[in-house]
Amino acid sequence: MNRQAVRVIAGRTAGMKRRDHIALFSGRSRRAYASGVDNFDVVIVGGGPAGLALACALVSPEKPAALSGQSHLRVALVEASDLANVRSWSPEKTIFSNRVSSITNTSREFLQNIGAWQEVEQARTNPIEEMQVWDGLSDARIEFNAPHVSASAGEMARLTENINLQRGLLRQVEKNASSGVITLLDKTKVSSITSDGENDASNGWPLVHLTNSQTLRARLLVGADGPLSPVRAFSKIDSYGWPYNMRAIVATLRHGRSLSSFGTERNHTTAYQRFLPTGPIAFLPVAPTRASMVWSTTPELAQALLDAGEPVLSLMINAAFRLPDVSMQYLHRYLLEKWEASPVKKGCVTREEMEHELRWREQSHGIAAGSALTSISFDVMEEGDVASEQERRQQQEEGWIPPADAAMYPPLVHSIQPQSAASFPLRMSHADVYVGNRTALVGDAAHTVHPLAGQGLNLGIADAQALARTIQNALTVGADIGSYSALEDYPRRRYLANHAMLSGVDKLSKLYGTRLDPVVWLRSTGLEVVNELGGLKEAFMGVAGAGDNPSSPAGISGGGGGRLPYPEARQLPILGAALVEGITATIDGARTLLGNALRDGRRRH
């Protein structure tokens, strides 16, 4: 753990001022301070998954008995966008959003406890029962499947569109809005935030001024308002971090139903991730013939791939999972040269031109047309496509079966859902503290993380769970829920856990971003060693949040012996904690061996 981060937390905790316990607002005093000002116990700015999860947890707590004898919290949630678009979301069966997240078992248990998961459309969720992760340079591979997860859990994670989860959370929030427990203000932006000035300067209550001319006074103001958080700016909370000079391409992929080497249909519950030196690419299945893709790469290449068009992008995605690095470097140079030379960037390369280059590169590696390593799709089977079904039956009758190693790679992509391809910049950031003067931060307002582990949403949900429990614990003892003393348990629960995750993912990104032979050997050896140790993989999956879920909040050590390092980082569904821990352990061991060898050499001389 970073010593500087520990010192910051310790210093902030030691400096927290104790406040007297203050009762919640009575019904008569909610408008007593000033006309035109609405008083709330908690005001949440941001109606994304983290903000909605916190609102759900406050009005539908995991343990309602904890609030017996206490007044209900009066909660307001402010969201700039129109939530009617979320509320009325009803897509076609085969159309998927390009914003997809992997929900860990720990997060899902929390969502079930607050009644939100029951509102999620289950038909648009997909379990992950197997993972294939490998090195783009050495092909060192680690595999996880159902036996590495406890029998009661049954799956490692569950994929769903962010908007599906957001709608489920919104439905649960709106069940309480009609009773007046929560006030939902969408299509409303925060114009400014000030202090009320009626209390001492160090404990003034935030006044949230809205574009609809309303003003909300908050005993506790929560920022769930993203990386450019106005709440964090009001609290004067600094953050540190850096851009990766990379962009993540996202898209919804269309592919055929896959056959195993036995000629039977393969399941669609396997996630794939390959680490290329230019950035990782992940294939996340969301339906039998649909998958979500996240490809992190350089800004120039990301733009060239998008400008080349969907047919070329689908070919390059297939190649990125299969071709050796030397050929990927060649294809990247070819695409960039065509893109830079073209006066019209859109359509700078045709599918035919890229297919020609791919066939030539495959021939140079001895890749046959029917091999699992071919990048050119011939399987265009859509669900309900009669012609394709007939073709598949004919292939089976003729004795054609896929190669034995077909399951090691994702199905070939034949097209991309129109208008689903997009990109966004990557950055790591972390707030110095999570709690300010009557303010708290959750989700992206507190931290942003590289998407290679797919953990941004899970970290935000874990923040919401921990903050809700902290507030509920304060209520049971009659504490002022906006005071430092009442809130200090929240950063204790989450700061180090999030720091471990952000730091681990950041190091992993740098580790796989090099072509240096000694580093490639070390990381590959670590991966292969862990892959051969089934018991160790089971332990890692427990740490990664894929096994049975403890009753403690996500990201909190639930006790018990035998915990591996980073016990709080229970959430690496795509990559697995094994990568962080196994590679780190291998590098540490190699460093020790090298140090001992150098010392022995000095003694001999």
N, C-alpha and C positions, 0 to 999 in steps of 0.2 A: 504493500500500500504506500502511496506517495506520502512522504513525511510532511511535505508542505501542506497537503490537503488536510492531514490529521491535525497539524498545528492550527490551521484556520478554524476548523470545527471546534477544537478544544478552546481556542481563544474566544470564539463567539459564544460558546456555551457558558464559559466562566463569566463572561461579561453580561449575561442576560440579567435584567432587573426583575425582581419579584414584584408582582402586583397583587393588590387585595382582590379577594374573590368578589365578583359582582354578579348579581342575579340577571337573568334574561329580561328582555323588555316585557313589561306588563302590557296588556291590551290597551290601557288608557294612555300610556306614555309613548306609543310608537310614533306619534306625530307631534310630540310636545316640544321638541327643540326648535323647530322653525317651520313656518308655513311653506308648503310646496316641497318639503323634503320628506321622503319615505325612509323610515328606519328599518333596517334588517339586521338579523344576527349574522348572516353570511351572505355576501354578494360574490358570485362567481362570474368572472369575465371570460367568456369563451365557451362555445357550445359544441366543441369537438368531443371525441370519445372520453378524454380525461375529465373535462368539465362536467359532462353529463353523468359520468360514472360517479363523480363526487356528489353531485346533486342527488342522484339515486340513493347513494349510501347514506346521505344525511336524512333524507325523508323516508327511506325504507331500509333502516339499519340492519346489518347482519344479525345483531342480537337485540331485538326490540326491548327485551326485558331490562337492558342496561339503562333505558330512558324512563323506566317506571317512576312515577312521582315527579318527573321533570317536565317543564313546559316544552312544547314542540318548538323546534327552531323555525324561525321565519327566514326563508331562503329566497334569493333572487338570482336568476341566471340571465346574463346579457350576452347576446350573440349578434354580430354585425350582419351575417347573411340571413337569407330567408329560409327558415327551417321547414317551410311548406314543401320545398323541393325534397327534403329528406322524408317528411311525413308521407308524401304521396308517391314515393319511389316504388315503381312496379315495372321492372324491366322485362324484356322478353326472356324466355327460358335460356336461349343460347347467347345472350348478350351479357358481358361481364365488365364491371368497372376495372380500370387498370390500377386502382389503389386497393391492394389486397394485403392483409396481415395474417400472421401466424399466431393464433391465440394459444398460449400455453395452458396446460391443465390447471395450473395454479390460478391464472387469471380467470379461466372459465368457471372454476369453483366459486370465486368471489362474485362473478357476474350472476351465477345461479342464485347465490345467497341473497342478493339484493333484488331478485326478480327480473333482471334485465335479459339474461340469456334465454329465458322462456319466450321473450318477445322477438327474438332473432329468428328469421326464416331459416329453418334447419335444412331445407332442401338446397339452399345456396351456401352450405358449409361443406367442407370436405376434410376427412381425417387424414393425418399424415402418420402412416404406419411404418414407413421405411425411409431412410435417407442415404444418399450416395454422395460423398464429398471427395474430391481428388485434386491433386496438384497438377497444374497445367504444364509444368516442365518435366517432372519426374514420373507422373501418373501414379504416385503413391496415393493410396485410397483408404478411406475409412467408411465402413458401412454400419448402419444401425437399422434394426428391424424389431418386430413385435417382441421376440424373446428377451430383448434388452429392456423392456418396459414391464412393470408389474402387471400381473394378470388383471387386477381390478381397474387399472387405468386403461389398458387396451389400445391406446394410441399416444403418440408423442406430442401432438399439437393438433389444432384444427384451423384450417384456412377459411377465411371468409372475406368478403368485400368490406372495406371500412364503412361504407354507407349502410350496409346491412346491420352491422353492429351499432352504428350511430342511430339508425331508426329504432332498433330495439330499445336502446337506452332512452331515446326520446319518448317512446310510448310509455315506458315505465314512469318517467318524470311527469308526463301529462296526466297520468292517473291521479297524481297528488296535486296537480295544479288546480283542478276544479274545486278542491276543498280549501284552497287558500293557503295551504302549507308552503307552496312554492309559487313564485311569480316568474313567468317566462317572458322575456322581452327579446324577440328576434327582430331582424331588420332595423336594429338600433345600434349605433356606434357610440363608443366612449369619446367624447370631445375633449375632456380633461379630467384630471383627478387632483383634488386638493385636500388639505386637512381642515377639519371643521373649526379649529381655532377656539373652541369653547373649553377644551381640556388643556392640560399642560402640553407644551410643544412636543415632548418626547412620547406622548401617548394619545395624541389627537386622533379622532376617528376619521377615516377616509371619506371624502365626499366624491361620489362618482357622478359627473355631469354628462348627461346623454344628449344625443343629437335630437331627440324628441322633446327636449326642454325639461325632462324629468331630472331630479337629483336624488341619488340614493346614498344614505348614510350607512356605513357598514361597521358593525362591531369587529368583523373580520372580513378582509377583502382578499379573495383568492385569484391569482393570475393563472388562468389556463388558456392564455391568449397568444401562444405561439412564440417563436424565437425572437420576434421584435416586440416583446411584451410591454405594453404601456404600464402595467402594474409593476413590473420589475423596475422600469424607469422611475416611477413615482417613489418606489421604496429605496431608490439610490443603491440598488444591489448590483455590483459589478459582476461580470462573467469573464471567463478566459476560454480560449480555444483557438482554432485555426481552420482555414479552408483546406480542403484536400486537393484543390485544383483538379477536380474530377466532376463528372456529371453521371447521374444514374438514369439510364433509359428504362422506361417501363412500357409494357405493352401486353395486350391480351392475345395469346397465341391460339391458333386453330391447328389441330393435328388429328390424324386418324386414330382409330382404335388399334391398340398395339397387341401383337401376338407374342406369346412366349416362345422359347425354343422348342416347346412341345406342341405348338400349333394352337394352343388355347389362348383365350383373351387374357391379357395381363390386367392387373388392377390399376387404378389411377390414384393410388395413395402413396406414391413414391416421389419424394422431392430430390432434386439434383442440384449440385453446385460445383462449379469448376473454378479454381483460382488461377487466373491468367496474370502474367506480370503487369498488364495494363489495368487489371481490376477483375473482381469476381463476377460471374454470371450465374443466376439462379433460375431454375425451372420449378414452378410451384403449381401442382395440379389443382384445379378448382372444379372440374367436371370431367366426364369420360373423354371428351374430345376438346377440352379447353384447359389452358394453363396461363398463369401469370408469369411474366418474366421481369427480372431486375438485372440490368447489366451496367456495372460501374466501369467507366473508362475515361479517357482524356476528353476535355471539352471539344477539341477539334474533331476527333473521331466520332463522338456522339452526334455532333451536328451533321457530319458527312453521312453517317448511317441514316439519320432521319431524312435528310434531303434526298438521298438516293431513292427513297420510296419503300413501300411495304414489301414488294416482291424481293428486292435485293436484301432488305433487312432480314427477312425470313431465312434466306440462304446463309447469311452471315451468322445468324443465331445457331443454325445447325452446325456450321463450321466451328464456331467457338466452343462447342461441346465435344468436338471430335478431332479436328486436325492438330498436328503437332505445332508447337510454338513457332518454329521456323516458317511454316506456311501461313500461320496467322499474321506474323510480322509482314510477310510478303503481301498478303491480301490487304492489310491495313495501309501499307505504302501505296499499293495500286489504287485503292479507293480514294485516299487523300490526294494523290496526284491528279486523278480525274476530277475530283471536287474542286481543287484549287485552280485547275486550268479552265474549268467550265465557266463561261460568263453567266450562265443560268444554273444556279446550284441545284434546284429541284430537278430530279431525274438525271443527274450527272452521269449515272451508270445504268445501263439496262440490265434486266434479269439475264438476258442471253449472254451479255458480255461477262457477267459475274459467273454464270454457269460454266462458261468456257474456261475461265481461270481456275475455278474449283476442280473441274475434271482434270486439268493439267496437273494441279498440285496433288490430287489424289493418285494419279498415275505415277507421279514421281515417288510416292510413298508405297506403291504397290497395293493400293486400296481397290478392291474389286467393286463392281456396281452393286452386288447384293450384300456387301459387307455391312456390319453394324456401324462401321466408321464412315460410310458414305454420307455426304452432306446434302445430296440432291434428292428431294422428296419425290417418291412415285406413289406414295400412299395418300390419296386425297379423300379417304372415306369420311363422310359426314354422317351424323346420326340420322337415320331415316333415308339415307341415300341408297336407293334400290340397286342402281348400277354398281356401286361400290360393294354392296353386300354380295351381289352375284360374282364380282371379280374375286372377292375374298374366298367364297365357296369354291370357285374354280381353282384358285391357288391351292386350297387345301386338298381338293380332289386330285390335283396333279402332283401332290406330294411336296409342294413348296412349304418350307417352314423357315422362320427367321433364324439367323445365326445364333450360336449358343451364347454369345456375349451381348445379345441385344438388350438384356435387362440392365446392363451397365451404363446405358445412355438413355436420355429421354427420347420419346417418340419424335420422329422427324416433323418439323413444322412445315405445313404447306401454305399457310397464309396467316395474315395478321388481321385481327378485327379492325375494320376501318375506323380511323380517328382515335384509336386507342394508344398509339405510340406517342410518347412525350418524354421529356427529360427535365431534371432539376439538379441544382448544384449540391455538392456534398460538403458538410462542415461538421466539425466536432466542437461543441461548446458546453460549458458547465458553469452555472451560477456559483458565486463564492459562497453564498448561504441560501437557504430555502425560506427563511423566516425574517421579516423585517418588522417595522412598526405597524402592528395590526394587519400585516399582510403575510401571505404564504404563496409559494409558487409550486405548480405541479406540471408534469408533462413537458412539452417543448419549451415552455417558458422557463423551466429550470435546467433543461439539458437537451442537446441534440446529439445523435449518434450515427455513425456510418451504418448504412442499411444492410451490410453484409451478413449480420446476424438476425435481421428482421425484428429488432427489439424495441423500436421507438414507442410503439403503441402499448406493448406490455409494461414498459417502464412507467408510462403515464398512468396506466390502470393501477399498478402497484402503488404509485404515489397517492392516487385518490383513495385507495383502501387504507393506507397508513394514516393519511390526514383525517379521514372520517373517523377512524378509531381513536385518534388523538383527541378530536373534538368531543366524541362521545364519552371518553374517559374524563375529560374536563367537566362535562355536564354532571356526571355522577357525583362529583365532589363540590359542585356549585362554583366552579372557577369561572373567571372571565375568559371566554374562549378566544379572545383576541390578544391576551397577554402573552409575554414571552414565556412565563413560567408554565402556562397551559400548553403552549405549542412546542416547547423544546424537545419533546419526545419524538416529534415528526422528523426533524433532520437526523436524530439518532437512528431512527429506523431506516431512513432512505439514503442519506448522503453517501455513506461509505459503500453501500450496496450499488448505487448508481455509479459512483466513481470507479469501482472495480469493473463494472461492465464497460463503461466508456473507455477506461484505460486498456482493458483486455482486447476490445475490438479494435482500438486504435493501433495497438502493437501488432495485432494480427494482420491488419491492413498493410502496415509497413513491412512485416515479415514476408508476406507473399508478393510484395511489390518489387522484389529484387531478383536478378538472375545470377547473383554471385554463387559459384559452385559450392563453397563450404556451407553457406546458409541453406541452399537448396537441399544439400545432403542432410543437414541437421533436422530441418523441418520434415523432410520425407521420412527419415528414420523414426522420428517421434510419432508421426501419423501411423506408420506401419506397425510399430510396437504396440500402440494402444489398440489397433484394429485386431491384433491377434489375442488380446486378453479379454475374453468375454465378461469375466467377473468385474474387471475394471470398467468396461463399457457400461455395465449395469449401474455401477456406482456413479459414473459420470452422468448418466441419464437421470438418476435421482437428483443430483445436484442441479441439473439443467431444467428441472421443473416438469419432467415428462413422466415421472412415476406417480405414486400415490401422493395426494396433496395434503400437506399438513394444515392444521387449523390456523396456524400463524399466518400473518399477511405475506403476500408474495414478496420475495426479496428479503425475508427475515428468517434467520436460522431457527428451525423449529426444535432445536435440541437434539439429543441423540448422539451417540458416539460415532467415530469413524468418518467424520466429515472431512471432505477434501478441502484444499485451499479455495478461497473465494466462496464460502458457504452461502453468502447472500445472493450470489449471481446464479439464480436458479433457472435462467431463462435463455437458453441458446437453442431453439428448436431446429433451425436450419443447419447451423454449423456444429452445434454441440459443444458443451464445455470441454469435451475431450480434446478438441483442437487447442484451446487455450492452455489447458493444464498439461496435456501430453507433450506438446511441442516445447512449452516452457521448461518442463522437467527434463526433456532430452537435452535442450540447450544448456541448462544449468549443469547437467551431468557431464556433457562434453567440455564445458568450461572448466569444471573441476579436474577432469582427467588431463586436459591440456595444461592447467596450472601445475598439477603434480608432476607431469612430464618435464616441464620447464625447470621446476625446482630440482628434480633428480639430475637433470643435465648440468645444472650449475654446481651441484655437489660433486659430480664426477670430475669437473674441471677445477 
